Amino acid sequence: MSAAAVEEPIEQPTLLEAAGLISSQFAGHRVGIIGSRIVVTPPPSASHGRSLSRLTRVHHPT
């Protein structure tokens, strides 16, 4: 006769706790919750920032 293994249930983090964990592990990334999903966006690159600055100057000249 063999004994069945008894497993204790693993406590799952809440969505907010999981987003916080991800945020702490990926510095500079934007972490958000949309609906019931966690969305992670990488930080913009330097070339992205330059392009955005040029577009802003073209559309809003001073």
C-alpha positions as CSV (number, residue, x, y, z in Angstrom):
1,M,0.0,0.0,0.0
2,S,1.3,3.5,-0.9
3,A,0.5,6.8,0.6
4,A,-0.7,9.6,-1.6
5,A,1.3,12.7,-1.5
6,V,-0.4,15.6,0.2
7,E,0.2,18.9,-1.4
8,E,-0.7,22.2,0.3
9,P,-2.3,24.7,-2.0
10,I,0.0,27.4,-3.4
11,E,-1.2,30.9,-2.6
12,Q,-1.4,32.9,-5.9
13,P,-0.6,36.6,-5.8
14,T,-3.3,39.1,-6.6
15,L,-3.1,40.9,-10.0
16,L,-1.8,44.0,-8.2
17,E,0.9,42.0,-6.3
18,A,2.0,40.3,-9.5
19,A,2.2,43.6,-11.3
20,G,4.3,45.0,-8.5
21,L,6.7,42.0,-8.7
22,I,7.1,42.5,-12.4
23,S,7.7,46.2,-11.9
24,S,10.4,45.6,-9.4
25,Q,12.2,43.1,-11.7
26,F,12.1,45.2,-14.9
27,A,13.4,48.6,-14.0
28,G,12.4,51.3,-16.4
29,H,9.5,49.3,-17.9
30,R,6.0,50.6,-17.6
31,V,3.7,48.0,-15.9
32,G,0.0,48.5,-16.0
33,I,-3.2,46.5,-15.6
34,I,-5.8,46.7,-18.4
35,G,-8.9,44.8,-17.7
36,S,-7.7,41.6,-16.1
37,R,-4.3,41.6,-17.9
38,I,-0.9,42.8,-16.9
39,V,0.7,44.9,-19.7
40,V,4.5,45.6,-19.7
41,T,6.0,48.3,-22.0
42,P,9.7,48.6,-22.4
43,P,11.3,52.0,-21.9
44,P,11.7,54.0,-25.1
45,S,15.0,54.0,-26.8
46,A,17.1,57.2,-27.4
47,S,16.2,57.2,-31.1
48,H,12.5,57.0,-30.2
49,G,12.9,60.1,-27.9
50,R,14.7,62.0,-30.7
51,S,12.0,61.1,-33.2
52,L,9.3,62.2,-30.8
53,S,11.0,65.5,-30.2
54,R,11.3,66.2,-33.9
55,L,7.6,65.4,-34.4
56,T,6.7,67.7,-31.6
57,R,8.7,70.6,-33.0
58,V,7.2,70.1,-36.5
59,H,3.6,70.1,-35.3
60,H,4.0,72.8,-32.6
61,P,6.6,75.4,-33.8
62,T,7.5,78.0,-31.3
